[in-house]
């Protein structure tokens, strides 16, 4: 029963994980990917600063983890947008899932959980339809994003399960990320200052991509073992399929429906270890 609330928070994170990029795609025609990443992080940092006063957490013990987490957030978000600007989103998502598989496997200790992991991996493979196409630089950014995403899960889970409020830790890390992303995105984001519509879209990206889902992540991680959360991340491609059908009218194929089914089966089979 302890982890039941975690599922609801994870669903919130999963939904906004793809609504946010939908806003970002609209900006790519006018703003470079690194500029969009900057707008996303700066917006989130402002929201968290007004809400949580995160500078107090940076003065408390454990600041090294928060500093590293903030750096990871800045570089990871930039790499993600640079990758999806060059490669199909499905390819980037498949590459991103590689370290997640490793984290889930690290917590697998039973035959049931091994079967759950295999089903989830099979479902993600069908859904993402990995293709070696696109610019080579896109793959560099995609693999960098994947490695950083795995590190994000480790650091975020450490903060969520450690002392203090996980959301306060997230707010402090986002403040660090806001500083770290300045050299990467400030020049590309500057043109939006003269275009209220573009700036508003950037704010929307920040709220839907770095505030709502990351807060939901922290609330979920407080209630889940890291391996459980890592396996649930495999729901993200299935969530994208549903959002694509409902919002964009992209009716899934039979193969995509089979992939969704495998992911759901894997998630249903998985059981968290006692005390985990």
MOHUUR-V743392 format. One record per pair of residues at least 6 apart in sequence whose ideal C-beta (glycine too) atoms are under 7 Angstrom apart, sorted by sequence separation. I is the first residue (numbers start at 0). J is the second residue. D is the distance in Angstrom with one decimal. If there is no record, write none. Layout:
i: <I | I>
j: <J | J>
d: <D | D>
This chain:
i: <47 | 107 | 159 | 191 | 192 | 243 | 244 | 158 | 191 | 244 | 27 | 57 | 83 | 220 | 26 | 56 | 82 | 107 | 219 | 158 | 191 | 240 | 23 | 104 | 103 | 240 | 240 | 100 | 237 | 237 | 236 | 237 | 96 | 234 | 233 | 93 | 40 | 233 | 234 | 40 | 93 | 92 | 231 | 40 | 93 | 173 | 230 | 39 | 90 | 89 | 89 | 90 | 230 | 36 | 90 | 36 | 227 | 87 | 90 | 33 | 36 | 169 | 227 | 35 | 169 | 87 | 33 | 86 | 94 | 98 | 102 | 224 | 32 | 33 | 85 | 94 | 97 | 98 | 101 | 166 | 169 | 224 | 32 | 85 | 95 | 91 | 95 | 98 | 99 | 102 | 85 | 86 | 90 | 94 | 98 | 166 | 224 | 32 | 85 | 165 | 95 | 82 | 86 | 165 | 165 | 23 | 27 | 82 | 159 | 81 | 82 | 160 | 155 | 159 | 160 | 78 | 82 | 155 | 159 | 156 | 78 | 79 | 155 | 78 | 75 | 78 | 156 | 75 | 156 | 74 | 75 | 152 | 71 | 75 | 152 | 152 | 71 | 71 | 71 | 68 | 67 | 68 | 64 | 68 | 64 | 64 | 61 | 72 | 72 | 65 | 69 | 73 | 77 | 59 | 68 | 69 | 72 | 69 | 70 | 65 | 69 | 73 | 77 | 56 | 65 | 69 | 73 | 77 | 66 | 70 | 127 | 65 | 69 | 73 | 123 | 126 | 56 | 119 | 122 | 126 | 56 | 123 | 53 | 56 | 57 | 116 | 119 | 126 | 51 | 56 | 115 | 51 | 53 | 53 | 106 | 51 | 106 | 107 | 54 | 106 | 53 | 105 | 47 | 102 | 103 | 102 | 47 | 48 | 103 | 47 | 102 | 103 | 44 | 125 | 126 | 43 | 44 | 99 | 44 | 125 | 126 | 40 | 44 | 99 | 125 | 126 | 40 | 41 | 122 | 125 | 40 | 96 | 122 | 122 | 123 | 40 | 121 | 122 | 37 | 92 | 118 | 119 | 122 | 36 | 92 | 37 | 118 | 119 | 36 | 37 | 118 | 119 | 36 | 37 | 116 | 33 | 34 | 38 | 115 | 118 | 33 | 37 | 34 | 38 | 115 | 33 | 34 | 114 | 115 | 31 | 30 | 111 | 112 | 30 | 112 | 42 | 111 | 30 | 42 | 46 | 30 | 43 | 38 | 42 | 41 | 42 | 46 | 108 | 39 | 35 | 38 | 39 | 43 | 30 | 38 | 43 | 29 | 35 | 39 | 40 | 39 | 26 | 26 | 25 | 26 | 22 | 26 | 22 | 23 | 22 | 19 | 22 | 19 | 20 | 18 | 19 | 15 | 19 | 15 | 16 | 15 | 11 | 12 | 12 | 11 | 12 | 9 | 8 | 12 | 8 | 9 | 8 | 5 | 5 | 4 | 5 | 16 | 2 | 1 | 2 | 13 | 17 | 9 | 13 | 16 | 17 | 14 | 18 | 2 | 13 | 17 | 2>
j: <53 | 113 | 165 | 197 | 198 | 249 | 250 | 165 | 198 | 251 | 35 | 65 | 91 | 228 | 35 | 65 | 91 | 116 | 228 | 168 | 201 | 251 | 35 | 116 | 116 | 255 | 259 | 120 | 259 | 262 | 262 | 263 | 123 | 262 | 262 | 123 | 72 | 265 | 266 | 73 | 127 | 127 | 266 | 76 | 129 | 209 | 266 | 76 | 127 | 127 | 128 | 129 | 269 | 76 | 130 | 77 | 269 | 130 | 133 | 77 | 80 | 213 | 271 | 80 | 214 | 133 | 80 | 133 | 141 | 145 | 149 | 271 | 80 | 81 | 133 | 142 | 145 | 146 | 149 | 214 | 217 | 272 | 81 | 134 | 144 | 141 | 145 | 148 | 149 | 152 | 136 | 137 | 141 | 145 | 149 | 217 | 275 | 84 | 137 | 217 | 148 | 137 | 141 | 220 | 221 | 80 | 84 | 140 | 217 | 140 | 141 | 220 | 216 | 220 | 221 | 140 | 144 | 217 | 221 | 220 | 143 | 144 | 220 | 144 | 144 | 147 | 225 | 147 | 228 | 147 | 148 | 225 | 147 | 151 | 228 | 229 | 150 | 151 | 154 | 154 | 154 | 155 | 154 | 158 | 157 | 158 | 161 | 172 | 173 | 168 | 172 | 176 | 180 | 163 | 172 | 173 | 176 | 174 | 175 | 171 | 175 | 179 | 183 | 163 | 172 | 176 | 180 | 184 | 175 | 179 | 236 | 175 | 179 | 183 | 233 | 236 | 167 | 230 | 233 | 237 | 168 | 236 | 167 | 170 | 171 | 230 | 233 | 240 | 166 | 171 | 230 | 167 | 170 | 171 | 224 | 170 | 225 | 226 | 174 | 226 | 174 | 226 | 170 | 225 | 226 | 226 | 173 | 174 | 229 | 174 | 229 | 230 | 173 | 254 | 255 | 173 | 174 | 229 | 176 | 257 | 258 | 173 | 177 | 232 | 258 | 259 | 176 | 177 | 258 | 261 | 177 | 233 | 259 | 261 | 262 | 180 | 261 | 262 | 180 | 235 | 261 | 262 | 265 | 180 | 236 | 183 | 264 | 265 | 183 | 184 | 265 | 266 | 184 | 185 | 265 | 183 | 184 | 188 | 265 | 268 | 184 | 188 | 187 | 191 | 268 | 187 | 188 | 268 | 269 | 187 | 187 | 268 | 269 | 188 | 270 | 201 | 270 | 190 | 202 | 206 | 191 | 205 | 201 | 205 | 205 | 206 | 210 | 272 | 204 | 201 | 204 | 205 | 209 | 197 | 205 | 210 | 197 | 204 | 208 | 209 | 209 | 197 | 200 | 200 | 201 | 200 | 204 | 203 | 204 | 204 | 204 | 207 | 207 | 208 | 207 | 208 | 207 | 212 | 211 | 212 | 212 | 211 | 212 | 215 | 215 | 216 | 215 | 215 | 219 | 218 | 219 | 219 | 219 | 222 | 222 | 223 | 235 | 222 | 222 | 223 | 234 | 238 | 231 | 235 | 238 | 239 | 238 | 242 | 227 | 238 | 242 | 271>
d: <5.7 | 5.3 | 3.8 | 4.2 | 6.6 | 3.8 | 5.8 | 5.5 | 4.6 | 6.0 | 6.9 | 6.3 | 5.3 | 5.7 | 5.1 | 6.8 | 4.7 | 5.6 | 6.3 | 3.9 | 5.7 | 5.1 | 5.2 | 6.1 | 5.4 | 5.6 | 5.7 | 5.9 | 4.5 | 4.7 | 7.0 | 6.9 | 5.4 | 6.0 | 5.4 | 6.8 | 6.8 | 6.6 | 6.2 | 6.3 | 3.6 | 5.3 | 6.3 | 6.2 | 4.3 | 6.9 | 6.8 | 6.1 | 7.0 | 4.4 | 5.5 | 5.7 | 5.3 | 4.4 | 5.8 | 4.3 | 6.7 | 6.7 | 6.9 | 5.3 | 5.0 | 5.6 | 4.8 | 5.4 | 6.8 | 7.0 | 6.9 | 4.1 | 4.5 | 5.6 | 6.2 | 5.2 | 3.6 | 6.7 | 5.5 | 6.0 | 5.4 | 6.2 | 6.9 | 5.7 | 5.3 | 6.7 | 4.8 | 4.5 | 6.1 | 4.9 | 4.7 | 6.3 | 6.6 | 6.0 | 6.4 | 4.0 | 7.0 | 4.9 | 2.8 | 5.2 | 3.7 | 4.6 | 3.1 | 3.8 | 5.3 | 5.5 | 6.0 | 6.7 | 5.5 | 6.5 | 6.0 | 3.9 | 5.1 | 4.3 | 4.1 | 6.8 | 6.0 | 3.6 | 6.7 | 4.6 | 5.5 | 6.7 | 4.8 | 4.9 | 4.6 | 4.7 | 6.0 | 4.0 | 5.8 | 6.5 | 4.4 | 3.7 | 6.6 | 6.0 | 6.2 | 6.8 | 5.3 | 6.0 | 6.8 | 6.0 | 5.3 | 5.5 | 6.4 | 4.3 | 6.4 | 6.9 | 6.1 | 6.8 | 6.2 | 6.3 | 6.5 | 6.1 | 6.6 | 5.9 | 4.2 | 4.2 | 6.7 | 6.9 | 4.0 | 6.8 | 4.0 | 7.0 | 6.8 | 4.8 | 2.5 | 3.8 | 5.1 | 6.9 | 4.9 | 4.3 | 4.1 | 6.9 | 5.6 | 5.2 | 5.8 | 6.5 | 6.1 | 6.9 | 5.3 | 4.0 | 4.8 | 5.9 | 6.8 | 6.8 | 6.1 | 5.5 | 6.5 | 7.0 | 5.0 | 6.4 | 4.0 | 6.5 | 6.6 | 4.0 | 6.7 | 5.4 | 3.6 | 4.0 | 6.2 | 3.9 | 6.5 | 6.7 | 6.8 | 2.1 | 4.9 | 6.3 | 3.6 | 6.4 | 5.3 | 6.4 | 5.1 | 6.5 | 4.2 | 6.9 | 3.8 | 4.3 | 4.9 | 5.7 | 6.0 | 5.1 | 5.3 | 5.0 | 6.9 | 5.9 | 3.8 | 6.8 | 3.6 | 4.9 | 3.3 | 7.0 | 5.0 | 5.4 | 4.6 | 6.7 | 5.4 | 6.8 | 6.8 | 3.1 | 6.5 | 4.9 | 4.9 | 3.6 | 5.1 | 7.0 | 5.0 | 5.5 | 6.3 | 6.4 | 5.9 | 6.7 | 4.9 | 3.2 | 6.9 | 2.6 | 3.4 | 6.6 | 5.5 | 6.3 | 6.7 | 5.0 | 5.1 | 5.3 | 4.6 | 6.5 | 4.4 | 4.4 | 3.0 | 6.6 | 3.7 | 5.1 | 3.8 | 5.8 | 3.9 | 3.8 | 6.4 | 6.0 | 5.7 | 6.7 | 6.4 | 6.6 | 6.0 | 6.9 | 4.9 | 6.8 | 6.0 | 4.8 | 3.2 | 2.5 | 7.0 | 6.4 | 5.2 | 6.3 | 4.8 | 6.8 | 6.2 | 4.6 | 3.6 | 6.4 | 6.2 | 5.0 | 5.7 | 6.4 | 5.4 | 6.3 | 5.3 | 6.7 | 5.4 | 6.1 | 6.6 | 5.9 | 6.9 | 4.8 | 5.1 | 4.6 | 5.8 | 6.2 | 4.1 | 7.0 | 5.1 | 2.9 | 5.2 | 6.9 | 4.6 | 5.2 | 4.3 | 6.8 | 4.3 | 3.7 | 4.1 | 5.1 | 6.8 | 4.6 | 6.5 | 4.2 | 4.4 | 4.0 | 4.4 | 3.4 | 5.6 | 4.4 | 5.7 | 5.2 | 6.4 | 5.3 | 5.5 | 6.0 | 5.3 | 5.7 | 6.9 | 4.9 | 6.2 | 7.0 | 6.9 | 4.4 | 5.1 | 6.0>
